[in-house]
Amino acid sequence: MGFGEVPRHIYRLCLNDDRIEVVAIGEIGKPEILHYLLQAESKEELEVKLEGNFLVSKNGKARFVYAVKPGDVPWDMFDVDVVVDGTAKYKTREFMEQHYNAGAKRVILSNLPENDIDRVVVMGVNDHTIKSSDKLISAGSATTNATAIMLKILEENFGVDYAMLTTVHSYTSDQPLRDKVGNNFRRSRSAAENIIPNETPSPKWIQKIMPEFKGKIEGYALNVPVPNGSLLDLTTVLKKNDVSVDDINKAFEDAAPKLKNIIEVVEDPIVSTDVIGNSHSVVFDKRATMRSPLRMVKTLTWYHTALAMAARVIDVIHAYDNIDKKGGVK
């Protein structure tokens, strides 16, 4: 549902994934323009043709269906196993249930929900808790994934008393490029010209995903005038006071092979454009690790927001497919 930036990344990733076939896309946009954007954003030529209302590739045929809101597409007619809602608009349990009632066997959000659903899954953190009975699921957000993974590794190795996050985030499609009246004072300002302080729901959901951090984490976002490439600035107060920068970096170097598709450790002096095209949730910047004389530590983590989120959605799809098969559920 929706064929914006994250869903287009999902589609492109699925072209090389023989376990997933995209069969239907609910959208209000013209198929010709959607096909054009799919091709234009790709770094390599895609073997995807538009034939009438179908995207045709080696992965199969995906039918464009005009859809404004959840419930508009009769998913059971396409025999879908999973509906990914990538609109970033319909984020409540009630909207997700409309997909389910229209024939979806499972619904996955590519962003955080607005109220409680069956499960919010951060791969590498709480994916071991998933159940075949989960039907309404979120794959989190890029910031939530990055933060939760960072906190998990720091907690396991050193213990964490408190954490404060700042996501220095590329501007989003719901921000105006020029000053324009909106519902929020700061978000009415030009995304292309300003650093804009913004709220982030990540701390709230991390406390639900990781109850050990209840009352221990806060944060906000800074939307900055770059189109891609975001940065998590995480400050933590560790339980141990004899931790060195080398100890912290080594903890992430040791964790990376265990979560090889999720964590990458870099030693180069990278900047935001260097992570465009990188699907890891955490691109850990070794050069940036700092600690105070006491227990306070600052780390920097990079991520390509839309691509990392698309990759995690696919990981969540596979995780549920695997558990369904183990339980004998299609």
C-alpha positions in Angstrom: 0.0 0.0 0.0 1.7 3.1 -1.3 4.7 3.3 -3.7 6.7 6.1 -2.1 10.4 6.1 -1.4 10.5 3.2 1.1 8.1 0.9 -0.9 10.1 1.5 -4.1 13.3 0.4 -2.3 11.4 -2.7 -1.1 10.3 -3.5 -4.6 13.9 -3.1 -5.9 15.3 -5.3 -3.2 12.6 -7.9 -3.9 13.8 -8.2 -7.5 16.8 -10.1 -6.1 14.8 -12.1 -3.6 13.3 -15.2 -4.9 11.3 -15.8 -1.7 9.1 -12.7 -2.2 6.9 -11.8 -5.2 5.2 -8.4 -5.3 1.8 -9.0 -6.8 -0.2 -5.8 -6.1 0.5 -2.2 -5.4 -2.2 0.1 -4.0 -1.6 3.7 -5.1 -3.2 7.0 -6.3 -0.3 7.9 -8.6 -0.1 7.3 -12.3 1.6 4.0 -13.1 3.7 5.7 -15.8 5.2 8.2 -13.3 5.6 5.5 -10.6 7.5 3.3 -13.1 9.6 6.3 -14.1 10.6 7.1 -10.5 11.4 3.4 -9.9 13.9 3.5 -12.8 15.2 7.0 -12.2 16.2 6.4 -8.6 18.1 3.2 -9.4 21.9 3.3 -9.8 21.7 0.5 -12.4 19.3 -0.3 -15.2 16.3 -2.2 -13.9 14.7 -4.9 -16.1 11.2 -3.8 -15.1 8.6 -2.9 -17.8 5.3 -1.2 -17.5 2.6 -3.2 -19.4 -0.7 -1.5 -18.9 -1.3 -1.5 -15.1 1.3 -4.1 -14.4 5.0 -3.8 -13.4 6.6 -6.8 -15.1 10.0 -8.2 -14.0 11.7 -11.6 -13.6 10.1 -11.5 -10.1 6.6 -11.6 -11.6 3.8 -9.2 -12.4 2.7 -6.5 -9.9 -0.7 -5.0 -10.6 -1.3 -1.3 -9.8 -4.6 -0.8 -8.1 -6.1 2.6 -7.5 -6.3 2.9 -3.7 -6.7 5.9 -1.4 -6.9 4.3 2.0 -6.7 0.9 3.7 -9.7 -1.3 2.7 -9.7 -0.1 -0.9 -7.7 -3.1 -2.2 -9.3 -6.5 -2.0 -6.1 -8.3 -1.0 -7.6 -11.7 -1.0 -8.2 -11.5 -4.7 -4.4 -11.4 -5.1 -3.9 -14.2 -2.6 -1.3 -12.1 -0.7 0.5 -13.3 2.4 1.7 -9.9 3.6 0.6 -6.3 3.0 3.2 -3.7 3.7 1.7 -0.3 4.4 4.3 2.2 3.3 2.1 5.3 3.2 3.3 6.7 6.5 -0.3 8.0 6.9 -2.4 5.0 8.1 -0.5 4.1 11.3 -3.2 3.0 13.8 -4.5 -0.5 14.7 -7.8 0.5 13.2 -6.4 1.3 9.8 -4.3 -1.8 9.8 -7.3 -3.9 10.6 -9.0 -2.6 7.5 -6.2 -4.2 5.4 -6.7 -7.4 7.4 -10.4 -7.4 6.8 -9.8 -6.9 3.1 -8.0 -10.2 2.9 -4.4 -9.6 4.1 -3.1 -12.4 6.2 -0.6 -10.1 7.9 0.0 -6.4 7.8 3.5 -4.7 8.3 4.0 -1.0 8.8 7.3 0.5 7.4 7.2 3.0 10.2 6.1 3.3 13.9 2.5 2.9 14.8 0.4 5.5 16.6 -1.1 3.1 19.1 -0.6 -0.4 20.4 -0.6 -3.2 17.8 0.5 -6.9 18.0 4.2 -6.2 17.9 6.9 -3.7 17.0 9.9 -5.7 15.7 13.5 -4.5 15.7 15.6 -7.1 14.0 18.6 -8.0 16.2 16.9 -6.8 19.3 13.5 -8.5 19.9 12.9 -10.6 16.8 13.3 -13.7 19.0 9.9 -12.8 20.6 7.8 -12.9 17.5 4.8 -15.3 17.3 2.9 -16.8 14.3 -0.3 -15.3 15.9 1.0 -11.7 15.3 -1.0 -10.1 12.5 -0.6 -6.4 12.9 3.2 -5.6 13.0 5.6 -2.6 12.7 9.2 -2.9 11.6 9.9 0.2 13.6 11.6 3.2 12.1 15.2 3.7 10.9 16.0 5.8 14.0 14.3 3.3 16.4 16.2 0.4 14.8 19.6 2.2 15.0 19.0 3.3 18.6 17.7 0.0 19.9 20.6 -1.9 18.4 23.1 0.6 19.8 21.6 0.4 23.3 21.4 -3.4 23.2 25.1 -3.7 22.6 26.1 -1.1 25.1 23.8 -2.6 27.8 25.1 -6.1 27.2 28.7 -5.1 27.4 28.8 -2.2 29.9 25.3 -1.5 31.3 23.4 1.7 30.6 21.9 4.0 33.3 20.5 6.7 31.0 20.5 7.6 27.3 19.7 10.7 25.3 19.4 10.6 21.5 19.5 13.2 18.7 18.7 12.0 15.2 20.2 14.4 12.7 17.7 13.4 10.0 17.4 14.0 6.3 14.3 16.0 5.4 11.1 14.1 4.7 8.5 14.2 2.0 5.9 15.8 4.3 8.0 18.9 4.9 7.6 21.9 2.6 10.6 23.0 0.4 9.6 26.6 1.0 8.0 28.2 4.0 4.4 27.1 4.0 1.7 27.2 6.7 1.2 23.9 8.4 0.0 22.5 11.7 3.4 23.0 13.4 5.3 26.2 13.7 8.8 24.9 13.0 7.7 22.3 10.4 6.1 25.2 8.4 9.6 26.4 7.6 11.6 25.4 4.5 13.2 22.0 4.7 15.7 22.9 2.1 17.0 26.0 4.0 16.8 25.2 7.7 17.9 22.9 10.6 14.5 22.2 12.1 14.0 20.7 15.6 11.4 18.1 15.6 9.9 15.4 17.9 10.7 11.7 17.5 8.5 8.9 18.8 11.6 6.6 19.0 12.2 6.9 22.8 8.6 6.0 23.6 8.7 2.8 21.5 12.2 1.8 22.6 10.8 1.7 26.2 8.1 -0.7 25.0 10.5 -2.9 23.0 13.2 -2.8 25.7 11.4 -2.4 29.1 14.7 -2.2 30.8 15.0 1.4 29.5 11.6 2.5 30.8 12.2 6.1 32.2 15.8 6.0 31.0 15.7 7.5 27.5 14.6 10.7 25.9 15.5 12.4 22.6 14.5 14.6 19.7 15.2 15.0 16.0 16.9 17.7 13.9 15.7 17.6 10.3 18.5 19.0 8.2 18.6 20.1 4.5 20.1 16.9 3.0 17.9 14.5 1.0 19.5 11.3 2.2 21.9 10.1 4.9 21.0 10.5 8.5 23.0 10.4 11.8 22.2 9.1 15.3 24.0 11.1 18.0 23.6 8.9 21.1 24.8 9.9 24.5 24.8 7.3 27.2 25.7 7.1 30.9 27.2 3.7 31.4 27.1 1.7 34.6 30.9 1.0 34.5 33.3 3.8 34.9 36.5 2.2 33.6 35.4 1.8 29.9 37.7 3.1 27.2 37.0 4.3 23.7 38.7 1.1 22.5 36.5 -1.1 24.7 33.4 0.5 23.2 34.6 0.2 19.6 35.6 -3.4 20.1 32.1 -4.2 21.4 30.6 -3.1 18.1 33.4 -4.8 16.1 32.5 -8.1 17.9 28.8 -7.6 17.4 29.0 -6.8 13.7 29.7 -10.4 12.4 26.7 -11.7 14.5 24.4 -9.1 12.9 26.2 -8.8 9.5 23.3 -7.4 7.6 22.4 -4.9 10.3 25.7 -3.6 11.7 28.7 -2.3 9.8 31.7 -0.8 11.5 33.7 1.9 9.5 37.1 3.4 10.2 37.0 5.9 7.3 36.1 9.6 8.0 32.7 9.2 6.3 30.0 11.9 5.8 26.3 11.6 5.1 26.5 10.9 1.4 28.8 8.0 2.0 26.0 5.9 3.4 23.6 6.4 0.5 23.0 2.9 -0.9 24.0 1.2 2.4 21.2 -1.0 3.8 22.6 -1.5 7.3 20.6 -0.1 10.2 23.9 0.8 12.0 26.9 2.1 10.3 29.0 2.6 13.4 31.6 5.4 13.2 34.7 4.3 15.1 36.4 7.7 14.8 33.6 9.5 16.5 33.4 7.6 19.8 34.0 9.8 22.8 33.9 9.4 26.6 34.0 11.9 29.5 36.3 11.4 32.4 33.5 9.7 34.2 30.8 7.4 32.7 29.3 9.5 29.8 29.9 8.2 26.3 29.0 9.7 22.9 28.7 7.6 19.7 27.8 8.4 16.2 25.9 6.1 13.9 25.0 6.6 10.2 22.1 5.2 8.2 20.4 5.6 4.8 16.9 6.0 6.3 14.7 4.8 3.5 16.9 1.9 2.3 17.7 0.6 5.8 14.0 0.6 6.6 13.1 -1.2 3.4 15.7 -3.9 4.2 14.4 -4.4 7.7 10.8 -4.7 6.4 12.0 -7.6 4.2 13.9 -9.1 7.2 10.7 -9.0 9.2 8.7 -10.6 6.4 11.2 -13.5 6.2 11.3 -13.8 10.0 7.5 -14.4 10.2 7.6 -16.7 7.1 10.2 -18.8 8.9 8.2 -19.1 12.1 5.0 -19.8 10.2 6.7 -22.7 8.5 8.1 -24.1 11.7 4.6 -24.0 13.2 3.1 -25.5 10.1 1.2 -22.3 9.3 1.2 -21.0 5.7 
